[in-house]
Amino acid sequence: MDEDNMLFYIDIDIASNSDISSIFYAIIYGKSIEYIKTLLINGDISLNITNLVQMTPLLYAITQNNIPLLKLLVEYGADPNFVSNGLITHPLILAAQHGHSNITELLIKYGADINICDHSGKTALIYANITEKCNIRMITFLLEKGADIYISDNTGKTALMYAYAYANRSNISIFQPFVNKSNRKHILIYTTAAKMCQPTSKIGKFAKISVNARRDWLMQVSSCLSEVVTATKL
C-alpha cells in the first residue's frame, strides 16, 4: 500500500492526532506487537475511534485474525461493543462473518454483546449460518453462550431460517436442543399464565406461543401443544 492510500485509510480527521494515526499505520502495515505496544505505552490514545472507511483498530485486528493484537488492544481500552455513527459492523459480527471462532470466543469473554445487530438486523449467530466460512464450532459456542435464536433480521428471517434456506443439515441439527429448551420455557410461561385466566382465553394465549414456536421449529408445535394440554389439566 502506497502513502496516498495509507492516508485514505488513516483519515484526515484523525491524522492530526499523531498517536492514533501511528496506530492505524502500524496495524495496517503489520508492524510487530512490540512496536504497537510501545506506541500505546508512550502515546495518549483512545482506541475507540474510526477512520474514513469506518474501521477501528480492533476491527482491523479481527480481519487479520490477529489474536495477540486483539488482546493487546482490549488491554489498552478497545471496547468490543463500541458503536459510532456510520459504523457498519461490530467486532463480534465481523468475527462471525470471517469464521474466526477463536476471536469470537475471546470477544464474548471480553464482554461483547452476543445479540448485537448490525444495520441489516443480523446477529453473529445469523452470520455464522450464512457465511461461506461458517463452522459448527462457532454456531455451537454462540448457542451455548445464550445467543437468541428468535432474533430476526430486517427481512424477518432468523438464524435457523437461514440454516434451512442454505440446506445446512449439520447446522439445523445443532439448533434442535436449544429450540426444545426454548419451547419448554414458553410452555412454563404459558401454563403459569393460563392457570390465572379464564378458560376461554387459553386458546388465544397459546396461539401466540405456537406462532413463535412454528417460526423456528415447526415439528415442535405438536409436541408443545400436547405438553401444554397435559400441563393445564394439572
N, C-alpha and C positions, 0 to 999 in steps of 0.2 A: 504494500500500500504506500503511495507516494505522500508527500507532505500536504498537498492540496486536499486529497481525500481524507487525510488524517484530521485536518481542521474541520471538515464537514462532520465527521463523527464526534469530534470533541464539542463543537457548537460554540459560536461566537459569544453567547451569553455567559458561558462558564469559562471561556478561555482567559477572561480577566482574572480568574482565580487560578493562579499558577499551580497551587497544590492539587486541586481536584482535576485540572486538565492533565496534570502529570500522571494521575492515577488512571484516567481513561487511556492515555497514551501507552502507559506501561502494560495495562491489561490487554489492549487490542494488539499490541506488538508482541505479547507473550513473554514479557520480562519475568525474571525469576521471582519466586515467592519472597525471598530475602530482600530483593530490590524493592518490591511493592511494600513490604513490611517497614522498610526503612523510610519510605515516603509517608506512610501512615504515622509512624512514630514522630517524625520531625515536622509534619505539617498539621495545620488546623483544618481538618477535613470532615465534612458531612458526606457520608456515602449515599445518602438518600436524596439523590438528585438525578435528573435525566438529561441526556444530551439531545441533539437535534432530531435524532431518529427514535426518541422516547425509550432509550435504553439506560439502565442503571449499571453501575459496576457489578452488582450481584447478578443481573440478567446476563451479562457477558460471561461471568464465571459459569453459569448454568449452560449456556450454549456451547461453551468449551468443554463441558463435563469435567471441570477442574475442581475437584473436591477440596484439596488443600487451600486453594484460593477462596472458595466459598466459606470455609471455616474461618479463614483469616478475616474476611470482610465482615462476617457476622460478629466476630470477636471485637471488631473495631466499630460496630454500630450499624451495620447494614440491617435494615428491617425487612424480614421475609414477607411482611404484609403491607409494604409501602405502596401507597396509591397516590397518583398525582393526575392533574388534568392532562388528558392526551395519552396517558399510559395505556397501551393497547393490550398488555398482557400482565400476568403476575408470575412471580417466581415459581410457585408450585405448578401452575398451569403450564408454564414453559417447560418445566422438567418433565411433565407428563407427555407433552407434545413430542419431546425429543426421546422419550423412552428411557430416561435416566432414573432407574429405580433407586440407586444408592443416594442420589441427590434428593429425590422425592422423600425418602425416609429421613434424611438429615433435616430437610426443611420442616417436616412435621415435628421433629424433635426440637427444633428451634422455635416452634410456636406458630408456624404457618397455618392459616385458616384452611382447613381441609375442604370446606364447601364454598370457598370464594369463587365468584363467577366473573368471567370476562365480559367484554362488550356484547358478545353474542349470547350471553346467558349460560355458557358452557362451564362446567366444573372440570377439575382434574380427572375425576372418575369418568366423565363423558369422553374427554380426550384420550384417556387410556384405552378406551374401547374403539376409537375411530382412527387413531394414528397408525401409520404403517409400521411403526416401531412398538406397537402395543405388546405388552407381555403379561403373562399370568401373574408373575410375582408382584408387579405394581398394582394390578387390579385387586388382588387378594389383600395386599397390605392396606390399600385405601379403604376397602370394605371393613377390614378388621379394626381399623382406627376410627371407624364411625362415619365414613362418607355417606351422605344422604342419597339413597338410591331413587328417591322420588322427586328430586330436583329436575325440572325440565328447562330446556333452553328456550330461546326466543321463538323457536318453531314448535314448541310443545313436546319435544322428544326428550326422554330420559336416557340414562346410560344403558339400561337393559334394552330399551327400544333400539338403540344403535347397535347393540350386540346382535339382536335379531336381524336388523337390516343388513348387517355385514355378514350374516350367516356364520357367526363365530361360535360354534357349539361349545368350545372349551370355555370361552368367556361366559356364556349363558349358564353353564353348569356351576360356575363359581358363585353366581348370584343366588342360587336356589336356597341355601340355608339362611342367607341374610333376608331374603324375601319372606321365607317362612317365619323367621323371628319377628319381622315387622308385622306380618299378618296376625301373629299371636298377640302382639301388642295392641293392634286395632281391636281384636276380639275382647281383650280385657277392658279396654276403654269403653267399648260398646256395651258390654254386659253390665258394667257398673252404672252407666247412664241409663240403660234400658230398665233396670230394676227401680229406678226413681221416676219413671214416666208411665203414662197411661199406655195400655196395650196397643191402642190404635196408632201410637206414634213410633212404635218399634220398627215397623217396616220402613218408614221414611228414614229413620236413623241408620238402619243397616244398609239402605240403598247407597247412602253417601260413602260408607266404608267399602262396600263392594265395588264401587266405581274406582276408588283408589287402588283396591287390590287388583282389579282387572287390568288396570293401566300397565302394570309391570309384570304380572304373572297370572295369566288367565286361568290356568289349571288350578290355581289355589282357591278360586272363588267357591267352588262347590264344597271343598273341604272346610273352607272358612264358614260357609253357611251352616253346614251340619254341626260344626262345633258351637256356633252361636245358638242354634236352636236347642241343642242339648244344654248349654250353659244357662240359658234363660229359663229353663224349666226347673232349675235347681232351687 
